[in-house]
Amino acid sequence: MKLWGGNFKSDSNNKLNSFNSSLPIDIKLYKYDITGSRAHVKMLAAQDIISEKDKDLILDGLTIVENKIEQAIKNGDYLNYDAEDIHSLVEELLTEEIGPIAGKMHTGRSRNDQVALDIKLYLKDKINNIQDLLKTAIITLAEIAENETETLMPGYTHLQAAQPITLGHHLLAYAWKLKRDYDKLADTYNRHNLSPLGAGALAGSSFPLDREMVADELNFAGITENSLDTVSDRDFILDFHSSAVNIIIHLSSLAEEIITWNSPNYNFIEISDAMSTGSSIMPQKKNPDVAELIRGKSGRILGNHTALATSLKGLPLAYNKDLQEDKEGLFDTVDNLFEILNILPDFLKSISFNRDKLEKATYNGYLNATELADYLAKKGLPFRLAHQVSGRTVNYALENNIQLFEIEIEKFQEILDKVIKSSQANNLKIIIDNELYSWLDLKNAVKKRKLPGGPAPEQVKKQIINLQNLFK
C-alpha cells in the first residue's frame, strides 16, 4: 500500500519500490508508530475532527494490527509485507481490519512528522535502557574498587610508570567517565523531549490539532517550535550518536588497558576461563576476546555517527529522502551498546588481580622521585631546584642499580649541596633527615595524596560512597 501516487499515471518500477522501501529497517519502530497513532487519534476525536465511534474503531483495530506485526516478527514473516515503510504497513493492515475508516488516522499528519515522532519515542526508551546498563557498570566498577583501595600499582603517563596510585583509584577513573556518559544521555533526553507531531509535511496543518495534548499523552515535556525545523531535524539522533561515541571511547580505552594488563609482559590480571577464548592452533593461548570485541566495535559506532553527520551536511530545508538513512546506523549503535554493556559487568567480575605483580611494578621506574622533590620543597628548596636534585638522585640510583630508599642520607645531602652550589643559591641551607625515608615509602606516598579526588585510600573510599549514593 502506498500513501501517495494519486496523480501518477502509471505504477512504480519494481526496482524503485525495492530501493525506496525502508520497511526491513524501520519495522523496529512498529510499537512506537502505533503508540503515536493512538495518541493522534485520541486528539482528533477530542478536537471533533473525527467521531468518537471512529476513534474507538481505529484504536481497537490498532491493537489487532500491533499483535499481528508482533507475531509476524516472531515468525520472521514481516519481510513478506509489501509496504514502503512502517507507516504505510500499519495503515494497510488497519484498512484490512476496519476498512476505509483507517484512512482517517492520517488526518492532519504527514509521514515526515510521524517518523520524527517514532524515532524520538524509540530513543526515549533506549536512552533509559542504556542508562540502566551504564548504572550497573558504574556500580560494578565501584564494588570492585572497594576491594582494591590499598592495592598499589603504577600510574602511567605516555604508557610509562609515573607515580604510585591504587588500583581502586584507577578503576574509579572509568566509573566517573561512565557517570559523565550517563549524564550526557540525560542531557540529550531532556534537550530533545519535545513532540514533533503537528508539524505535518513541513507547514503544519489547517486542522485545529491540539499538539500539547499529544505531547502530554506521549510524555513529552512540550512541543517543537518550528515546523520546518521539526521535519528536517535529526539533531536528536546526532546527539545520541555523540553520547554513544563518548561511551564507546571510554569503554574501548578500558578494554585496551585490560588487554595490556592481561599480556605476559604485564601479567597484572587473569581473566576467568568463562570469559576467555582459546586458539584453534596454539593450545596454550587464552585470549581476551571480550575486551578486543569492545575495542573493535568502537569503529562501527564512531562510523555510524560520521555517516549521519555526512548525510545531514548541506541538506536544504525541509524533509529530504536522505533522512531515510538515519535509522540503520542508529539501530546498529543501540544494539551494539546493549550487547557491550550487558556483558561488561560479568566480564569485569571475571577478572582477578595479581596484586603482587601490581605492587612489584610500582617499584620499577622510581615512582617516588616526585616525593623526593616534594620533601625538599617542603624543606624550603625551590621546586625547580628540588626537581634537579631528584633527577640527579635517580641517575645515581640507576647507575648503582638501587632504589631511592636504599640511598644513604649522606649521598642525598651531597647531591643536594652540589645542586645548590651550582645554582649559586648559597644562602640556602637544607638539611636532609630521616623523615625523607617516610616520604619515599610508596604506601606512605599514596596516603599523603589525600586531596579530594586523589589516590589515597581514604579518598578512594569517599569516591566509592559518592558514586553509590548517586543511584540510591
Secondary structure, 3 states (H helix, E strand, C coil): CCCCCCCCCCCCCHHHHHHHCCHHHHHHHHHHHHHHHHHHHHHHHHCCCCCHHHHHHHHHHHHHHHHHHHHHHHHCCHHHCCCCCHHHHHHHHHHHHHHHHHHHHHCCCCHHHHHHHHHHHHHHHHHHHHHHHHHHHHHHHHHHHHCCCCCEEEEEECCEEEEEEEHHHHHHHHHHHHHHHHHHHHHHHHHCCEECCCCCCCCCCCCCCCHHHHHHHCCCCEECCCHHHHHHCCHHHHHHHHHHHHHHHHHHHHHHHHHHHHCCCCCCEEECHHHCECCCCCCCCCECHHHHHHHHHHHHHHHHHHHHHHHHCCCCCCCCHHHHHHHHHHHHHHHHHHHHHHHHHHHHHCEEECHHHHHHHHCCCCCCHHHHHHHHHHCCCCHHHHHHHHHHHHHHHHHHCCCHHHCCHHHHHHHHHHHHHHCCCCCCCCCCCCHHHHHHCHHHHHHHCCCCCCCCHHHHHHHHHHHHHHCC
